Amino acid sequence: MTKVICLTGGIGSGKTTVARMFEKHGIPVYISDERAKLIMMQSEIIQQIQTIFEEPVIQEGILDRKKIRELVFDNKELLDRLNSIVHPAVANDFKDWVRSHSDKAYVLKESAILFETNSQSACEKIILVTAPEEVRIRRVVERDGVSKEGVKKIINQQISDYEKGKLSDFIIKNIDIKEVEKEVLMIIRDFLS
């Protein structure tokens, strides 16, 4: 039976960078956010999402992700309705993906909202990636072109690293890339071999 190792962390912590390090060492990696974006391009999902919004969120057959982000940013009810469509679709996609890797002892699932969605029970081990808040804010501002205030608001909506750390088996401090690589190798050598 393939075991699922989960990797999580707050926005801008460097989860995907760390996940790619595991991937370089032959561990299949499922990036939940990337898969969700692909799933949200499926016509049936697009239509389901449009039904929860009063104004159009489809442009030329695809979802206007920026508009959706703006609409749900301060509207928990809309966000919950959006998540009720996307999260089950991603969960089903992940199950199919794990089945397609049944020849592997371990796979790694990267998920920003592992604890927020109460999905941690499916994890054999949990790896938390952390970084100083100012570093996280800078990364997201540079990557996504959003305001510092917007990033801070997202950070404040997520479960704190302290709380996530209490529920995690490993904590990787993503400050020095060489140290992160050493920690990844140690986890692979000691726990995934």
C-alpha positions in Angstrom: 0.0 0.0 0.0 1.4 3.4 -1.0 1.9 5.7 2.0 1.1 9.4 1.7 3.6 11.9 3.2 2.0 15.3 3.4 3.9 18.6 3.1 2.3 21.8 4.2 3.0 25.4 5.1 1.6 28.8 5.0 1.5 31.0 1.9 5.0 31.9 0.6 6.7 29.4 2.9 8.3 27.6 -0.1 6.3 24.4 0.0 6.5 23.8 -3.7 10.3 24.4 -3.8 10.7 21.8 -1.0 8.3 19.4 -2.7 10.3 19.7 -5.9 13.4 18.6 -3.9 11.7 15.4 -2.9 10.7 14.9 -6.5 14.3 15.2 -7.7 15.0 12.2 -5.4 12.4 10.1 -7.2 9.4 10.6 -4.9 6.2 11.3 -6.8 4.8 14.7 -5.8 1.2 15.9 -6.1 1.0 19.7 -5.9 -2.6 20.3 -4.8 -2.8 23.9 -6.0 -1.5 23.1 -9.5 -4.0 20.2 -9.7 -6.8 22.4 -8.5 -6.0 24.9 -11.3 -6.2 22.1 -13.9 -9.5 20.8 -12.4 -10.9 24.3 -12.5 -10.4 24.2 -16.2 -12.8 21.3 -16.7 -16.1 22.5 -18.3 -18.4 20.8 -15.7 -16.4 22.4 -12.8 -16.4 25.8 -14.5 -20.2 25.6 -14.8 -20.7 24.5 -11.2 -18.5 27.4 -10.0 -20.4 30.0 -12.1 -23.7 29.0 -10.4 -22.4 30.3 -7.0 -21.7 33.8 -8.3 -24.3 36.4 -9.3 -22.0 38.1 -11.8 -20.1 36.3 -14.6 -16.8 34.8 -13.7 -16.2 33.0 -17.1 -14.3 34.8 -19.9 -13.8 33.0 -23.2 -14.7 29.6 -21.6 -12.3 29.9 -18.7 -12.6 31.1 -15.1 -11.5 34.6 -14.3 -9.4 33.5 -11.3 -8.5 37.1 -10.4 -12.2 38.1 -10.3 -13.1 35.0 -8.3 -10.3 35.7 -5.8 -11.6 39.3 -5.4 -15.2 38.1 -4.9 -14.4 35.4 -2.2 -11.6 37.4 -0.4 -13.9 39.0 2.1 -16.9 36.7 1.7 -16.6 33.5 3.7 -19.9 32.1 2.5 -18.9 32.4 -1.1 -15.4 30.9 -0.3 -17.0 28.0 1.5 -19.3 27.4 -1.5 -16.4 27.5 -3.9 -14.4 25.1 -1.7 -17.4 22.7 -1.6 -17.0 22.3 -5.3 -13.2 22.4 -5.7 -12.1 20.4 -2.6 -14.0 17.2 -3.3 -12.9 17.3 -7.0 -9.2 17.6 -5.9 -9.7 14.8 -3.3 -11.0 12.5 -6.0 -8.2 13.5 -8.3 -5.7 12.8 -5.6 -7.1 9.3 -4.9 -6.8 8.5 -8.6 -3.3 9.9 -8.7 -2.3 7.7 -5.7 -3.7 4.6 -7.4 -1.6 5.5 -10.5 1.5 5.4 -8.3 0.6 2.2 -6.4 4.0 0.7 -7.3 5.7 3.3 -5.1 6.2 2.9 -1.3 5.7 6.6 -0.7 4.2 9.6 -2.5 4.2 13.2 -1.3 1.2 15.5 -1.3 1.8 19.2 -1.1 -1.2 21.1 0.3 -1.3 24.6 1.7 -4.6 23.9 3.5 -3.9 20.4 4.9 -5.0 21.3 8.4 -7.6 23.9 7.4 -9.4 21.1 5.5 -8.8 18.6 8.2 -7.1 16.3 5.8 -4.2 15.3 7.9 -5.6 11.9 9.0 -4.7 10.5 5.6 -1.0 11.3 6.1 1.6 8.8 7.2 3.9 11.6 8.1 3.5 15.4 8.0 6.3 17.9 7.0 5.7 21.5 7.8 7.7 24.2 5.8 8.1 27.5 7.6 9.8 30.8 6.8 9.9 34.2 8.5 6.7 36.2 7.9 8.6 39.1 6.2 10.2 36.6 3.8 6.8 35.0 3.0 5.3 38.4 2.3 8.1 39.4 0.0 7.9 36.1 -1.9 4.2 36.3 -2.5 4.3 40.0 -3.5 7.0 39.3 -6.0 5.4 36.0 -7.3 1.7 37.1 -7.4 1.9 40.9 -7.7 -0.4 41.4 -4.8 -0.2 43.9 -1.9 1.6 43.3 1.3 -1.7 44.0 3.1 -3.4 41.3 1.0 -0.7 38.7 1.9 -0.9 39.6 5.6 -4.6 39.1 5.5 -4.2 35.6 4.0 -1.5 34.7 6.5 -3.8 35.8 9.3 -6.6 33.6 8.0 -4.4 30.5 8.0 -3.6 28.3 11.0 -0.3 29.5 12.6 3.0 27.7 12.0 3.1 27.2 15.8 -0.2 25.3 15.7 0.7 23.4 12.6 4.1 22.5 14.1 2.4 20.8 17.0 0.6 18.5 14.5 3.7 17.9 12.3 6.3 15.2 12.3 9.0 17.3 10.7 9.6 21.1 10.5 11.8 22.5 7.7 12.8 26.1 8.1 13.1 27.4 4.6 15.7 30.1 5.0 18.9 28.7 3.6 18.4 26.5 0.5 21.5 24.3 1.2 20.2 23.5 4.7 16.8 22.7 3.3 18.3 20.3 0.9 20.2 18.6 3.8 16.9 18.3 5.7 15.1 16.8 2.7 17.9 14.2 2.3 17.8 13.4 6.0 14.0 12.8 5.9 14.4 10.6 2.8 17.3 8.6 4.2 15.9 8.1 7.7 12.2 7.8 7.1 11.4 7.1 3.5 14.1 4.5 2.6 
